[in-house]
Amino acid sequence: QDFLPKETLLTLMHEVGFTNIALDIDQQTYEQDLRQFVETVRRRDTCSQLIAIPDAHYRMGLQRLITEIEQAGDQLLPAQVEFCLLTLRAEKP
């Protein structure tokens, strides 16, 4: 949802003159304990999606995660993590 649809990206590449365009998408999903996830979120500079949201919203979201972790005590807090690796190859004549 954060990126152009595959078809749109391929069309744009073709429109600007690229040929032999190949696009591979590899979607990965795994579970991670929320305690580990929050350590990633604390490093806002490592994730463009976190940089893109307003500062106040980032702080509120981070505080919400911290509060949920504190309230859970020793209880496991699984969080589903998803990422997508996009590989685009093309030739420019």
PDB file of N, CA, C and O in Angstrom:
ATOM      1  N   GLN A   1       0.815  -1.196   0.000  1.00  0.00           N
ATOM      2  CA  GLN A   1       0.000   0.000   0.000  1.00  0.00           C
ATOM      3  C   GLN A   1       0.858   1.259   0.000  1.00  0.00           C
ATOM      4  O   GLN A   1       0.382   2.332  -0.372  1.00  0.00           O
ATOM      5  N   ASP A   2       2.118   1.139   0.414  1.00  0.00           N
ATOM      6  CA  ASP A   2       2.974   2.319   0.502  1.00  0.00           C
ATOM      7  C   ASP A   2       3.670   2.655  -0.815  1.00  0.00           C
ATOM      8  O   ASP A   2       4.303   3.705  -0.927  1.00  0.00           O
ATOM      9  N   PHE A   3       3.561   1.793  -1.793  1.00  0.00           N
ATOM     10  CA  PHE A   3       4.319   1.972  -3.015  1.00  0.00           C
ATOM     11  C   PHE A   3       3.422   1.860  -4.240  1.00  0.00           C
ATOM     12  O   PHE A   3       2.270   1.434  -4.154  1.00  0.00           O
ATOM     13  N   LEU A   4       3.978   2.253  -5.383  1.00  0.00           N
ATOM     14  CA  LEU A   4       3.233   2.141  -6.630  1.00  0.00           C
ATOM     15  C   LEU A   4       2.909   0.679  -6.924  1.00  0.00           C
ATOM     16  O   LEU A   4       3.707  -0.209  -6.622  1.00  0.00           O
ATOM     17  N   PRO A   5       1.736   0.430  -7.513  1.00  0.00           N
ATOM     18  CA  PRO A   5       1.444  -0.945  -7.947  1.00  0.00           C
ATOM     19  C   PRO A   5       2.467  -1.379  -9.008  1.00  0.00           C
ATOM     20  O   PRO A   5       3.003  -0.552  -9.746  1.00  0.00           O
ATOM     21  N   LYS A   6       2.718  -2.661  -9.065  1.00  0.00           N
ATOM     22  CA  LYS A   6       3.703  -3.220  -9.997  1.00  0.00           C
ATOM     23  C   LYS A   6       3.429  -2.764 -11.433  1.00  0.00           C
ATOM     24  O   LYS A   6       4.355  -2.345 -12.129  1.00  0.00           O
ATOM     25  N   GLU A   7       2.195  -2.836 -11.879  1.00  0.00           N
ATOM     26  CA  GLU A   7       1.842  -2.474 -13.242  1.00  0.00           C
ATOM     27  C   GLU A   7       2.144  -1.002 -13.528  1.00  0.00           C
ATOM     28  O   GLU A   7       2.617  -0.663 -14.613  1.00  0.00           O
ATOM     29  N   THR A   8       1.870  -0.133 -12.558  1.00  0.00           N
ATOM     30  CA  THR A   8       2.129   1.295 -12.728  1.00  0.00           C
ATOM     31  C   THR A   8       3.623   1.555 -12.838  1.00  0.00           C
ATOM     32  O   THR A   8       4.053   2.346 -13.677  1.00  0.00           O
ATOM     33  N   LEU A   9       4.408   0.908 -12.013  1.00  0.00           N
ATOM     34  CA  LEU A   9       5.857   1.077 -12.044  1.00  0.00           C
ATOM     35  C   LEU A   9       6.432   0.600 -13.380  1.00  0.00           C
ATOM     36  O   LEU A   9       7.291   1.262 -13.962  1.00  0.00           O
ATOM     37  N   LEU A  10       5.958  -0.539 -13.857  1.00  0.00           N
ATOM     38  CA  LEU A  10       6.419  -1.047 -15.146  1.00  0.00           C
ATOM     39  C   LEU A  10       6.045  -0.101 -16.280  1.00  0.00           C
ATOM     40  O   LEU A  10       6.853   0.140 -17.177  1.00  0.00           O
ATOM     41  N   THR A  11       4.836   0.432 -16.249  1.00  0.00           N
ATOM     42  CA  THR A  11       4.389   1.376 -17.276  1.00  0.00           C
ATOM     43  C   THR A  11       5.237   2.640 -17.262  1.00  0.00           C
ATOM     44  O   THR A  11       5.651   3.115 -18.320  1.00  0.00           O
ATOM     45  N   LEU A  12       5.500   3.186 -16.096  1.00  0.00           N
ATOM     46  CA  LEU A  12       6.328   4.393 -15.992  1.00  0.00           C
ATOM     47  C   LEU A  12       7.741   4.157 -16.522  1.00  0.00           C
ATOM     48  O   LEU A  12       8.296   5.003 -17.224  1.00  0.00           O
ATOM     49  N   MET A  13       8.316   3.012 -16.187  1.00  0.00           N
ATOM     50  CA  MET A  13       9.659   2.689 -16.674  1.00  0.00           C
ATOM     51  C   MET A  13       9.668   2.621 -18.199  1.00  0.00           C
ATOM     52  O   MET A  13      10.590   3.120 -18.843  1.00  0.00           O
ATOM     53  N   HIS A  14       8.643   2.004 -18.767  1.00  0.00           N
ATOM     54  CA  HIS A  14       8.543   1.894 -20.223  1.00  0.00           C
ATOM     55  C   HIS A  14       8.359   3.280 -20.854  1.00  0.00           C
ATOM     56  O   HIS A  14       8.970   3.579 -21.880  1.00  0.00           O
ATOM     57  N   GLU A  15       7.522   4.122 -20.246  1.00  0.00           N
ATOM     58  CA  GLU A  15       7.240   5.452 -20.789  1.00  0.00           C
ATOM     59  C   GLU A  15       8.481   6.344 -20.848  1.00  0.00           C
ATOM     60  O   GLU A  15       8.576   7.203 -21.726  1.00  0.00           O
ATOM     61  N   VAL A  16       9.423   6.158 -19.938  1.00  0.00           N
ATOM     62  CA  VAL A  16      10.633   6.990 -19.943  1.00  0.00           C
ATOM     63  C   VAL A  16      11.768   6.355 -20.747  1.00  0.00           C
ATOM     64  O   VAL A  16      12.887   6.869 -20.758  1.00  0.00           O
ATOM     65  N   GLY A  17      11.479   5.237 -21.419  1.00  0.00           N
ATOM     66  CA  GLY A  17      12.434   4.698 -22.361  1.00  0.00           C
ATOM     67  C   GLY A  17      13.173   3.439 -21.975  1.00  0.00           C
ATOM     68  O   GLY A  17      14.020   2.977 -22.739  1.00  0.00           O
ATOM     69  N   PHE A  18      12.892   2.873 -20.836  1.00  0.00           N
ATOM     70  CA  PHE A  18      13.572   1.632 -20.449  1.00  0.00           C
ATOM     71  C   PHE A  18      12.985   0.452 -21.222  1.00  0.00           C
ATOM     72  O   PHE A  18      11.801   0.443 -21.559  1.00  0.00           O
ATOM     73  N   THR A  19      13.829  -0.541 -21.496  1.00  0.00           N
ATOM     74  CA  THR A  19      13.392  -1.768 -22.169  1.00  0.00           C
ATOM     75  C   THR A  19      13.857  -2.963 -21.342  1.00  0.00           C
ATOM     76  O   THR A  19      14.596  -2.814 -20.369  1.00  0.00           O
ATOM     77  N   ASN A  20      13.409  -4.149 -21.746  1.00  0.00           N
ATOM     78  CA  ASN A  20      13.770  -5.382 -21.044  1.00  0.00           C
ATOM     79  C   ASN A  20      13.610  -5.222 -19.527  1.00  0.00           C
ATOM     80  O   ASN A  20      14.518  -5.513 -18.748  1.00  0.00           O
ATOM     81  N   ILE A  21      12.447  -4.759 -19.148  1.00  0.00           N
ATOM     82  CA  ILE A  21      12.160  -4.467 -17.745  1.00  0.00           C
ATOM     83  C   ILE A  21      11.743  -5.746 -17.018  1.00  0.00           C
ATOM     84  O   ILE A  21      10.873  -6.485 -17.481  1.00  0.00           O
ATOM     85  N   ALA A  22      12.367  -5.985 -15.896  1.00  0.00           N
ATOM     86  CA  ALA A  22      12.013  -7.144 -15.064  1.00  0.00           C
ATOM     87  C   ALA A  22      11.846  -6.668 -13.630  1.00  0.00           C
ATOM     88  O   ALA A  22      12.684  -5.935 -13.105  1.00  0.00           O
ATOM     89  N   LEU A  23      10.770  -7.085 -13.011  1.00  0.00           N
ATOM     90  CA  LEU A  23      10.474  -6.685 -11.642  1.00  0.00           C
ATOM     91  C   LEU A  23      10.134  -7.922 -10.828  1.00  0.00           C
ATOM     92  O   LEU A  23       9.192  -8.648 -11.146  1.00  0.00           O
ATOM     93  N   ASP A  24      10.907  -8.154  -9.778  1.00  0.00           N
ATOM     94  CA  ASP A  24      10.655  -9.279  -8.878  1.00  0.00           C
ATOM     95  C   ASP A  24      10.284  -8.726  -7.503  1.00  0.00           C
ATOM     96  O   ASP A  24      10.909  -7.792  -7.000  1.00  0.00           O
ATOM     97  N   ILE A  25       9.259  -9.320  -6.915  1.00  0.00           N
ATOM     98  CA  ILE A  25       8.805  -8.910  -5.585  1.00  0.00           C
ATOM     99  C   ILE A  25       8.872 -10.115  -4.660  1.00  0.00           C
ATOM    100  O   ILE A  25       8.323 -11.175  -4.960  1.00  0.00           O
ATOM    101  N   ASP A  26       9.541  -9.942  -3.546  1.00  0.00           N
ATOM    102  CA  ASP A  26       9.672 -11.006  -2.555  1.00  0.00           C
ATOM    103  C   ASP A  26       9.121 -10.489  -1.229  1.00  0.00           C
ATOM    104  O   ASP A  26       9.768  -9.687  -0.557  1.00  0.00           O
ATOM    105  N   GLN A  27       7.930 -10.946  -0.854  1.00  0.00           N
ATOM    106  CA  GLN A  27       7.299 -10.523   0.387  1.00  0.00           C
ATOM    107  C   GLN A  27       7.649 -11.506   1.497  1.00  0.00           C
ATOM    108  O   GLN A  27       7.562 -12.720   1.311  1.00  0.00           O
ATOM    109  N   GLN A  28       8.038 -10.984   2.633  1.00  0.00           N
ATOM    110  CA  GLN A  28       8.425 -11.795   3.785  1.00  0.00           C
ATOM    111  C   GLN A  28       7.565 -11.404   4.988  1.00  0.00           C
ATOM    112  O   GLN A  28       7.258 -10.228   5.186  1.00  0.00           O
ATOM    113  N   THR A  29       7.190 -12.377   5.767  1.00  0.00           N
ATOM    114  CA  THR A  29       6.420 -12.142   6.987  1.00  0.00           C
ATOM    115  C   THR A  29       7.001 -13.020   8.086  1.00  0.00           C
ATOM    116  O   THR A  29       7.307 -14.192   7.868  1.00  0.00           O
ATOM    117  N   TYR A  30       7.146 -12.437   9.264  1.00  0.00           N
ATOM    118  CA  TYR A  30       7.601 -13.226  10.410  1.00  0.00           C
ATOM    119  C   TYR A  30       7.072 -12.589  11.684  1.00  0.00           C
ATOM    120  O   TYR A  30       6.637 -11.437  11.680  1.00  0.00           O
ATOM    121  N   GLU A  31       7.112 -13.347  12.778  1.00  0.00           N
ATOM    122  CA  GLU A  31       6.686 -12.813  14.070  1.00  0.00           C
ATOM    123  C   GLU A  31       7.905 -12.412  14.889  1.00  0.00           C
ATOM    124  O   GLU A  31       8.951 -13.059  14.857  1.00  0.00           O
ATOM    125  N   GLN A  32       7.729 -11.335  15.612  1.00  0.00           N
ATOM    126  CA  GLN A  32       8.789 -10.815  16.477  1.00  0.00           C
ATOM    127  C   GLN A  32       8.137 -10.323  17.761  1.00  0.00           C
ATOM    128  O   GLN A  32       7.049  -9.747  17.729  1.00  0.00           O
ATOM    129  N   ASP A  33       8.791 -10.548  18.878  1.00  0.00           N
ATOM    130  CA  ASP A  33       8.261 -10.048  20.140  1.00  0.00           C
ATOM    131  C   ASP A  33       8.246  -8.519  20.098  1.00  0.00           C
ATOM    132  O   ASP A  33       9.193  -7.895  19.620  1.00  0.00           O
ATOM    133  N   LEU A  34       7.182  -7.933  20.592  1.00  0.00           N
ATOM    134  CA  LEU A  34       7.021  -6.485  20.561  1.00  0.00           C
ATOM    135  C   LEU A  34       8.186  -5.765  21.245  1.00  0.00           C
ATOM    136  O   LEU A  34       8.515  -4.634  20.889  1.00  0.00           O
ATOM    137  N   ARG A  35       8.797  -6.414  22.215  1.00  0.00           N
ATOM    138  CA  ARG A  35       9.939  -5.796  22.908  1.00  0.00           C
ATOM    139  C   ARG A  35      11.122  -5.602  21.953  1.00  0.00           C
ATOM    140  O   ARG A  35      11.830  -4.597  22.023  1.00  0.00           O
ATOM    141  N   GLN A  36      11.324  -6.571  21.067  1.00  0.00           N
ATOM    142  CA  GLN A  36      12.377  -6.423  20.062  1.00  0.00           C
ATOM    143  C   GLN A  36      11.976  -5.380  19.023  1.00  0.00           C
ATOM    144  O   GLN A  36      12.795  -4.565  18.600  1.00  0.00           O
ATOM    145  N   PHE A  37      10.718  -5.414  18.621  1.00  0.00           N
ATOM    146  CA  PHE A  37      10.222  -4.482  17.613  1.00  0.00           C
ATOM    147  C   PHE A  37      10.362  -3.030  18.065  1.00  0.00           C
ATOM    148  O   PHE A  37      10.731  -2.166  17.270  1.00  0.00           O
ATOM    149  N   VAL A  38      10.069  -2.759  19.336  1.00  0.00           N
ATOM    150  CA  VAL A  38      10.125  -1.383  19.823  1.00  0.00           C
ATOM    151  C   VAL A  38      11.558  -0.845  19.773  1.00  0.00           C
ATOM    152  O   VAL A  38      11.759   0.362  19.639  1.00  0.00           O
ATOM    153  N   GLU A  39      12.537  -1.716  19.879  1.00  0.00           N
ATOM    154  CA  GLU A  39      13.930  -1.257  19.779  1.00  0.00           C
ATOM    155  C   GLU A  39      14.229  -0.762  18.362  1.00  0.00           C
ATOM    156  O   GLU A  39      14.992   0.187  18.181  1.00  0.00           O
ATOM    157  N   THR A  40      13.634  -1.398  17.375  1.00  0.00           N
ATOM    158  CA  THR A  40      13.755  -0.924  15.991  1.00  0.00           C
ATOM    159  C   THR A  40      13.046   0.412  15.820  1.00  0.00           C
ATOM    160  O   THR A  40      13.575   1.332  15.197  1.00  0.00           O
ATOM    161  N   VAL A  41      11.860   0.509  16.371  1.00  0.00           N
ATOM    162  CA  VAL A  41      11.058   1.730  16.244  1.00  0.00           C
ATOM    163  C   VAL A  41      11.743   2.915  16.929  1.00  0.00           C
ATOM    164  O   VAL A  41      11.612   4.050  16.471  1.00  0.00           O
ATOM    165  N   ARG A  42      12.456   2.668  17.996  1.00  0.00           N
ATOM    166  CA  ARG A  42      13.187   3.746  18.679  1.00  0.00           C
ATOM    167  C   ARG A  42      14.231   4.378  17.758  1.00  0.00           C
ATOM    168  O   ARG A  42      14.570   5.549  17.923  1.00  0.00           O
ATOM    169  N   ARG A  43      14.737   3.622  16.799  1.00  0.00           N
ATOM    170  CA  ARG A  43      15.696   4.135  15.815  1.00  0.00           C
ATOM    171  C   ARG A  43      14.915   4.626  14.602  1.00  0.00           C
ATOM    172  O   ARG A  43      14.925   3.988  13.550  1.00  0.00           O
ATOM    173  N   ARG A  44      14.255   5.734  14.748  1.00  0.00           N
ATOM    174  CA  ARG A  44      13.385   6.269  13.714  1.00  0.00           C
ATOM    175  C   ARG A  44      14.123   6.481  12.391  1.00  0.00           C
ATOM    176  O   ARG A  44      13.536   6.345  11.317  1.00  0.00           O
ATOM    177  N   ASP A  45      15.404   6.812  12.474  1.00  0.00           N
ATOM    178  CA  ASP A  45      16.178   7.110  11.274  1.00  0.00           C
ATOM    179  C   ASP A  45      16.428   5.881  10.403  1.00  0.00           C
ATOM    180  O   ASP A  45      16.921   6.022   9.284  1.00  0.00           O
ATOM    181  N   THR A  46      16.107   4.688  10.880  1.00  0.00           N
ATOM    182  CA  THR A  46      16.360   3.475  10.102  1.00  0.00           C
ATOM    183  C   THR A  46      15.164   3.051   9.255  1.00  0.00           C
ATOM    184  O   THR A  46      15.241   2.060   8.529  1.00  0.00           O
ATOM    185  N   CYS A  47      14.062   3.790   9.340  1.00  0.00           N
ATOM    186  CA  CYS A  47      12.850   3.378   8.632  1.00  0.00           C
ATOM    187  C   CYS A  47      12.165   4.593   8.006  1.00  0.00           C
ATOM    188  O   CYS A  47      11.672   5.469   8.717  1.00  0.00           O
ATOM    189  N   SER A  48      12.136   4.641   6.687  1.00  0.00           N
ATOM    190  CA  SER A  48      11.555   5.795   5.996  1.00  0.00           C
ATOM    191  C   SER A  48      10.088   6.009   6.353  1.00  0.00           C
ATOM    192  O   SER A  48       9.612   7.144   6.346  1.00  0.00           O
ATOM    193  N   GLN A  49       9.369   4.938   6.662  1.00  0.00           N
ATOM    194  CA  GLN A  49       7.961   5.087   7.021  1.00  0.00           C
ATOM    195  C   GLN A  49       7.802   5.829   8.344  1.00  0.00           C
ATOM    196  O   GLN A  49       6.847   6.586   8.517  1.00  0.00           O
ATOM    197  N   LEU A  50       8.722   5.621   9.270  1.00  0.00           N
ATOM    198  CA  LEU A  50       8.661   6.342  10.548  1.00  0.00           C
ATOM    199  C   LEU A  50       9.052   7.803  10.378  1.00  0.00           C
ATOM    200  O   LEU A  50       8.522   8.672  11.069  1.00  0.00           O
ATOM    201  N   ILE A  51       9.963   8.074   9.476  1.00  0.00           N
ATOM    202  CA  ILE A  51      10.386   9.449   9.225  1.00  0.00           C
ATOM    203  C   ILE A  51       9.263  10.241   8.568  1.00  0.00           C
ATOM    204  O   ILE A  51       9.142  11.448   8.777  1.00  0.00           O
ATOM    205  N   ALA A  52       8.442   9.558   7.772  1.00  0.00           N
ATOM    206  CA  ALA A  52       7.391  10.229   7.011  1.00  0.00           C
ATOM    207  C   ALA A  52       6.206  10.689   7.860  1.00  0.00           C
ATOM    208  O   ALA A  52       5.466  11.578   7.438  1.00  0.00           O
ATOM    209  N   ILE A  53       6.010  10.115   9.030  1.00  0.00           N
ATOM    210  CA  ILE A  53       4.854  10.515   9.842  1.00  0.00           C
ATOM    211  C   ILE A  53       5.232  11.721  10.717  1.00  0.00           C
ATOM    212  O   ILE A  53       6.402  11.905  11.052  1.00  0.00           O
ATOM    213  N   PRO A  54       4.251  12.526  11.078  1.00  0.00           N
ATOM    214  CA  PRO A  54       4.535  13.700  11.908  1.00  0.00           C
ATOM    215  C   PRO A  54       5.172  13.311  13.250  1.00  0.00           C
ATOM    216  O   PRO A  54       4.887  12.244  13.796  1.00  0.00           O
ATOM    217  N   ASP A  55       6.028  14.180  13.767  1.00  0.00           N
ATOM    218  CA  ASP A  55       6.739  13.926  15.023  1.00  0.00           C
ATOM    219  C   ASP A  55       5.800  13.566  16.167  1.00  0.00           C
ATOM    220  O   ASP A  55       6.063  12.629  16.921  1.00  0.00           O
ATOM    221  N   ALA A  56       4.710  14.308  16.295  1.00  0.00           N
ATOM    222  CA  ALA A  56       3.781  14.057  17.406  1.00  0.00           C
ATOM    223  C   ALA A  56       3.168  12.657  17.300  1.00  0.00           C
ATOM    224  O   ALA A  56       3.008  11.975  18.312  1.00  0.00           O
ATOM    225  N   HIS A  57       2.828  12.233  16.094  1.00  0.00           N
ATOM    226  CA  HIS A  57       2.241  10.907  15.909  1.00  0.00           C
ATOM    227  C   HIS A  57       3.268   9.817  16.203  1.00  0.00           C
ATOM    228  O   HIS A  57       2.940   8.787  16.792  1.00  0.00           O
ATOM    229  N   TYR A  58       4.507  10.048  15.792  1.00  0.00           N
ATOM    230  CA  TYR A  58       5.567   9.080  16.086  1.00  0.00           C
ATOM    231  C   TYR A  58       5.729   8.920  17.595  1.00  0.00           C
ATOM    232  O   TYR A  58       5.779   7.799  18.101  1.00  0.00           O
ATOM    233  N   ARG A  59       5.811  10.034  18.308  1.00  0.00           N
ATOM    234  CA  ARG A  59       5.984   9.971  19.766  1.00  0.00           C
ATOM    235  C   ARG A  59       4.808   9.278  20.435  1.00  0.00           C
ATOM    236  O   ARG A  59       4.999   8.479  21.352  1.00  0.00           O
ATOM    237  N   MET A  60       3.587   9.579  19.982  1.00  0.00           N
ATOM    238  CA  MET A  60       2.401   8.931  20.574  1.00  0.00           C
ATOM    239  C   MET A  60       2.419   7.432  20.319  1.00  0.00           C
ATOM    240  O   MET A  60       2.107   6.649  21.216  1.00  0.00           O
ATOM    241  N   GLY A  61       2.780   7.023  19.107  1.00  0.00           N
ATOM    242  CA  GLY A  61       2.823   5.600  18.785  1.00  0.00           C
ATOM    243  C   GLY A  61       3.888   4.867  19.578  1.00  0.00           C
ATOM    244  O   GLY A  61       3.660   3.758  20.063  1.00  0.00           O
ATOM    245  N   LEU A  62       5.056   5.490  19.709  1.00  0.00           N
ATOM    246  CA  LEU A  62       6.129   4.886  20.486  1.00  0.00           C
ATOM    247  C   LEU A  62       5.712   4.751  21.945  1.00  0.00           C
ATOM    248  O   LEU A  62       5.964   3.719  22.567  1.00  0.00           O
ATOM    249  N   GLN A  63       5.088   5.767  22.488  1.00  0.00           N
ATOM    250  CA  GLN A  63       4.644   5.701  23.878  1.00  0.00           C
ATOM    251  C   GLN A  63       3.586   4.615  24.072  1.00  0.00           C
ATOM    252  O   GLN A  63       3.557   3.941  25.102  1.00  0.00           O
ATOM    253  N   ARG A  64       2.723   4.454  23.075  1.00  0.00           N
ATOM    254  CA  ARG A  64       1.695   3.398  23.156  1.00  0.00           C
ATOM    255  C   ARG A  64       2.353   2.020  23.214  1.00  0.00           C
ATOM    256  O   ARG A  64       1.948   1.165  24.001  1.00  0.00           O
ATOM    257  N   LEU A  65       3.376   1.809  22.370  1.00  0.00           N
ATOM    258  CA  LEU A  65       4.102   0.532  22.392  1.00  0.00           C
ATOM    259  C   LEU A  65       4.747   0.296  23.755  1.00  0.00           C
ATOM    260  O   LEU A  65       4.646  -0.796  24.313  1.00  0.00           O
ATOM    261  N   ILE A  66       5.401   1.311  24.284  1.00  0.00           N
ATOM    262  CA  ILE A  66       6.071   1.194  25.580  1.00  0.00           C
ATOM    263  C   ILE A  66       5.068   0.865  26.673  1.00  0.00           C
ATOM    264  O   ILE A  66       5.333   0.020  27.527  1.00  0.00           O
ATOM    265  N   THR A  67       3.916   1.527  26.653  1.00  0.00           N
ATOM    266  CA  THR A  67       2.873   1.288  27.651  1.00  0.00           C
ATOM    267  C   THR A  67       2.359  -0.153  27.562  1.00  0.00           C
ATOM    268  O   THR A  67       2.182  -0.811  28.586  1.00  0.00           O
ATOM    269  N   GLU A  68       2.120  -0.641  26.344  1.00  0.00           N
ATOM    270  CA  GLU A  68       1.636  -2.022  26.177  1.00  0.00           C
ATOM    271  C   GLU A  68       2.658  -3.026  26.709  1.00  0.00           C
ATOM    272  O   GLU A  68       2.295  -4.025  27.330  1.00  0.00           O
ATOM    273  N   ILE A  69       3.921  -2.754  26.462  1.00  0.00           N
ATOM    274  CA  ILE A  69       4.985  -3.643  26.952  1.00  0.00           C
ATOM    275  C   ILE A  69       5.024  -3.637  28.475  1.00  0.00           C
ATOM    276  O   ILE A  69       5.128  -4.693  29.099  1.00  0.00           O
ATOM    277  N   GLU A  70       4.943  -2.468  29.068  1.00  0.00           N
ATOM    278  CA  GLU A  70       4.964  -2.361  30.540  1.00  0.00           C
ATOM    279  C   GLU A  70       3.772  -3.087  31.155  1.00  0.00           C
ATOM    280  O   GLU A  70       3.917  -3.760  32.175  1.00  0.00           O
ATOM    281  N   GLN A  71       2.606  -2.958  30.549  1.00  0.00           N
ATOM    282  CA  GLN A  71       1.402  -3.593  31.075  1.00  0.00           C
ATOM    283  C   GLN A  71       1.428  -5.111  30.911  1.00  0.00           C
ATOM    284  O   GLN A  71       0.787  -5.823  31.684  1.00  0.00           O
ATOM    285  N   ALA A  72       2.148  -5.609  29.931  1.00  0.00           N
ATOM    286  CA  ALA A  72       2.184  -7.049  29.661  1.00  0.00           C
ATOM    287  C   ALA A  72       3.075  -7.808  30.629  1.00  0.00           C
ATOM    288  O   ALA A  72       2.931  -9.022  30.775  1.00  0.00           O
ATOM    289  N   GLY A  73       3.992  -7.119  31.291  1.00  0.00           N
ATOM    290  CA  GLY A  73       4.896  -7.813  32.201  1.00  0.00           C
ATOM    291  C   GLY A  73       5.746  -8.821  31.454  1.00  0.00           C
ATOM    292  O   GLY A  73       6.449  -8.469  30.507  1.00  0.00           O
ATOM    293  N   ASP A  74       5.685 -10.085  31.883  1.00  0.00           N
ATOM    294  CA  ASP A  74       6.474 -11.149  31.248  1.00  0.00           C
ATOM    295  C   ASP A  74       5.735 -11.842  30.103  1.00  0.00           C
ATOM    296  O   ASP A  74       6.288 -12.731  29.456  1.00  0.00           O
ATOM    297  N   GLN A  75       4.506 -11.443  29.855  1.00  0.00           N
ATOM    298  CA  GLN A  75       3.693 -12.071  28.809  1.00  0.00           C
ATOM    299  C   GLN A  75       4.314 -11.822  27.434  1.00  0.00           C
ATOM    300  O   GLN A  75       4.763 -10.711  27.150  1.00  0.00           O
ATOM    301  N   LEU A  76       4.343 -12.847  26.581  1.00  0.00           N
ATOM    302  CA  LEU A  76       4.852 -12.730  25.225  1.00  0.00           C
ATOM    303  C   LEU A  76       3.925 -11.828  24.409  1.00  0.00           C
ATOM    304  O   LEU A  76       2.705 -11.977  24.469  1.00  0.00           O
ATOM    305  N   LEU A  77       4.491 -10.908  23.661  1.00  0.00           N
ATOM    306  CA  LEU A  77       3.709  -9.984  22.837  1.00  0.00           C
ATOM    307  C   LEU A  77       4.123 -10.131  21.373  1.00  0.00           C
ATOM    308  O   LEU A  77       4.945  -9.358  20.881  1.00  0.00           O
ATOM    309  N   PRO A  78       3.552 -11.127  20.669  1.00  0.00           N
ATOM    310  CA  PRO A  78       3.959 -11.327  19.283  1.00  0.00           C
ATOM    311  C   PRO A  78       3.435 -10.217  18.374  1.00  0.00           C
ATOM    312  O   PRO A  78       2.283  -9.795  18.477  1.00  0.00           O
ATOM    313  N   ALA A  79       4.313  -9.758  17.483  1.00  0.00           N
ATOM    314  CA  ALA A  79       3.943  -8.745  16.498  1.00  0.00           C
ATOM    315  C   ALA A  79       4.304  -9.288  15.126  1.00  0.00           C
ATOM    316  O   ALA A  79       5.403  -9.806  14.928  1.00  0.00           O
ATOM    317  N   GLN A  80       3.385  -9.172  14.183  1.00  0.00           N
ATOM    318  CA  GLN A  80       3.662  -9.639  12.834  1.00  0.00           C
ATOM    319  C   GLN A  80       4.421  -8.550  12.083  1.00  0.00           C
ATOM    320  O   GLN A  80       3.987  -7.400  12.025  1.00  0.00           O
ATOM    321  N   VAL A  81       5.547  -8.925  11.516  1.00  0.00           N
ATOM    322  CA  VAL A  81       6.395  -8.002  10.768  1.00  0.00           C
ATOM    323  C   VAL A  81       6.357  -8.422   9.301  1.00  0.00           C
ATOM    324  O   VAL A  81       6.498  -9.600   8.975  1.00  0.00           O
ATOM    325  N   GLU A  82       6.167  -7.447   8.434  1.00  0.00           N
ATOM    326  CA  GLU A  82       6.138  -7.717   7.005  1.00  0.00           C
ATOM    327  C   GLU A  82       7.100  -6.774   6.302  1.00  0.00           C
ATOM    328  O   GLU A  82       7.226  -5.605   6.668  1.00  0.00           O
ATOM    329  N   PHE A  83       7.774  -7.298   5.289  1.00  0.00           N
ATOM    330  CA  PHE A  83       8.578  -6.430   4.447  1.00  0.00           C
ATOM    331  C   PHE A  83       8.575  -6.984   3.037  1.00  0.00           C
ATOM    332  O   PHE A  83       8.257  -8.152   2.813  1.00  0.00           O
ATOM    333  N   CYS A  84       8.929  -6.141   2.101  1.00  0.00           N
ATOM    334  CA  CYS A  84       8.906  -6.509   0.703  1.00  0.00           C
ATOM    335  C   CYS A  84      10.209  -6.059   0.053  1.00  0.00           C
ATOM    336  O   CYS A  84      10.593  -4.893   0.145  1.00  0.00           O
ATOM    337  N   LEU A  85      10.872  -6.986  -0.594  1.00  0.00           N
ATOM    338  CA  LEU A  85      12.094  -6.683  -1.325  1.00  0.00           C
ATOM    339  C   LEU A  85      11.730  -6.616  -2.804  1.00  0.00           C
ATOM    340  O   LEU A  85      11.259  -7.595  -3.384  1.00  0.00           O
ATOM    341  N   LEU A  86      11.952  -5.466  -3.398  1.00  0.00           N
ATOM    342  CA  LEU A  86      11.635  -5.251  -4.796  1.00  0.00           C
ATOM    343  C   LEU A  86      12.943  -5.145  -5.577  1.00  0.00           C
ATOM    344  O   LEU A  86      13.798  -4.323  -5.250  1.00  0.00           O
ATOM    345  N   THR A  87      13.099  -5.973  -6.606  1.00  0.00           N
ATOM    346  CA  THR A  87      14.276  -5.926  -7.460  1.00  0.00           C
ATOM    347  C   THR A  87      13.823  -5.537  -8.860  1.00  0.00           C
ATOM    348  O   THR A  87      13.020  -6.234  -9.481  1.00  0.00           O
ATOM    349  N   LEU A  88      14.344  -4.422  -9.349  1.00  0.00           N
ATOM    350  CA  LEU A  88      13.954  -3.890 -10.654  1.00  0.00           C
ATOM    351  C   LEU A  88      15.186  -3.855 -11.542  1.00  0.00           C
ATOM    352  O   LEU A  88      16.204  -3.256 -11.197  1.00  0.00           O
ATOM    353  N   ARG A  89      15.074  -4.510 -12.699  1.00  0.00           N
ATOM    354  CA  ARG A  89      16.163  -4.501 -13.673  1.00  0.00           C
ATOM    355  C   ARG A  89      15.600  -4.003 -14.999  1.00  0.00           C
ATOM    356  O   ARG A  89      14.493  -4.363 -15.397  1.00  0.00           O
ATOM    357  N   ALA A  90      16.397  -3.159 -15.680  1.00  0.00           N
ATOM    358  CA  ALA A  90      15.954  -2.646 -16.974  1.00  0.00           C
ATOM    359  C   ALA A  90      17.165  -2.121 -17.748  1.00  0.00           C
ATOM    360  O   ALA A  90      18.237  -1.891 -17.188  1.00  0.00           O
ATOM    361  N   GLU A  91      16.960  -1.941 -19.036  1.00  0.00           N
ATOM    362  CA  GLU A  91      18.003  -1.383 -19.888  1.00  0.00           C
ATOM    363  C   GLU A  91      17.545  -0.052 -20.457  1.00  0.00           C
ATOM    364  O   GLU A  91      16.376   0.123 -20.802  1.00  0.00           O
ATOM    365  N   LYS A  92      18.473   0.873 -20.548  1.00  0.00           N
ATOM    366  CA  LYS A  92      18.192   2.188 -21.129  1.00  0.00           C
ATOM    367  C   LYS A  92      18.991   2.275 -22.437  1.00  0.00           C
ATOM    368  O   LYS A  92      20.216   2.399 -22.412  1.00  0.00           O
ATOM    369  N   PRO A  93      18.285   2.208 -23.591  1.00  0.00           N
ATOM    370  CA  PRO A  93      19.003   2.239 -24.883  1.00  0.00           C
ATOM    371  C   PRO A  93      19.757   3.552 -25.117  1.00  0.00           C
ATOM    372  O   PRO A  93      20.401   3.719 -26.153  1.00  0.00           O
TER     373      PRO A  93
END
